[in-house]
């Protein structure tokens, strides 16, 4: 095999390999092509996901607002409870003072 035959055979082999590579790429692209129905379905899924994310954000916002309101009401209730307990303690102290005063007056 001389030099020219070697170059021709190598060129032919490279051309055949290139042709097989191009054909396999075309075949793979042909079978994995995305149809318009699939694109439409992806668009619907993306819109549904967007709507679900918006609903989630609204729910989180509502929960935070409701939590703030409940924390406020709890703080007010605790303040009222402390005021009531202070009033009860003062009333008990006054009742004990009156009871002691009455007992001392009855003894005397």
C-alpha positions in Angstrom: 0.0 0.0 0.0 1.6 3.2 -1.1 1.1 6.7 0.3 -1.7 7.8 -2.0 -3.8 4.6 -1.3 -3.2 5.1 2.4 -4.5 8.7 2.2 -7.5 7.7 0.1 -8.5 4.9 2.5 -8.0 7.1 5.6 -10.1 9.8 3.9 -12.8 7.3 3.0 -12.9 5.9 6.6 -13.0 9.4 8.1 -15.9 10.3 5.7 -17.8 7.2 6.6 -17.3 7.8 10.3 -18.5 11.4 9.8 -21.5 10.2 7.9 -22.4 7.7 10.6 -22.0 10.3 13.3 -24.2 12.8 11.5 -26.8 10.1 10.8 -26.9 9.0 14.4 -27.3 12.6 15.5 -30.1 13.1 13.1 -31.8 9.9 14.2 -31.4 10.7 17.9 -32.8 14.3 17.3 -35.7 12.9 15.4 -36.8 10.5 18.2 -36.3 13.0 21.0 -38.0 15.9 19.4 -40.6 17.6 21.7 -44.0 17.9 20.2 -46.3 20.9 20.4 -48.7 19.0 22.6 -45.8 18.4 25.1 -44.9 22.1 25.0 -48.6 23.0 25.7 -48.6 20.5 28.6 -45.4 22.1 30.0 -47.0 25.5 29.7 -50.1 24.4 31.6 -47.9 22.7 34.2 -45.8 25.9 34.6 -49.0 28.0 34.9 -50.4 25.6 37.5 -47.1 25.7 39.4 -47.2 29.5 39.3 -50.7 29.6 40.6 -49.8 27.2 43.4 -46.8 29.3 44.4 -49.1 32.4 44.5 -51.6 30.6 46.7 -48.8 29.4 49.0 -47.4 32.9 49.3 -50.9 34.2 50.1 -51.4 31.5 52.7 -48.1 32.3 54.3 -49.0 36.0 54.4 -52.3 35.2 56.0 -50.7 32.9 58.6 -48.2 35.6 59.5 -51.0 38.3 59.8 -53.1 35.9 61.9 -50.1 35.0 64.1 -49.4 38.7 64.7 -53.1 39.2 65.6 -53.1 36.2 68.0 -49.8 37.3 69.6 -51.4 40.7 70.2 -54.5 39.2 71.7 -52.4 36.9 73.9 -50.4 39.8 75.2 -53.6 41.8 76.0 -55.1 38.8 77.7 -52.0 38.2 79.8 -52.0 41.9 80.7 -55.6 41.6 81.8 -54.8 38.5 83.7 -52.0 40.2 85.6 -54.3 43.2 86.4 -57.0 40.8 87.6 -54.5 38.8 89.7 -53.1 42.1 91.2 -56.7 43.2 92.0 -57.5 39.8 93.6 -54.3 39.9 95.7 -55.2 43.5 96.9 -58.8 42.4 97.6 -57.5 39.4 99.7 -55.1 41.6 101.5 -57.9 44.1 102.3 -60.2 41.2 103.4 -57.5 39.8 105.7 -57.0 43.3 107.1 -60.7 43.7 107.7 -60.9 40.2 109.2 -58.1 41.0 111.6 -59.7 44.3 112.5 -63.0 42.6 113.2 -61.4 39.9 115.3 -59.5 42.4 117.4 -62.7 44.5 118.0 -64.6 41.4 119.0 -61.9 40.4 121.5 -61.9 43.8 123.1 
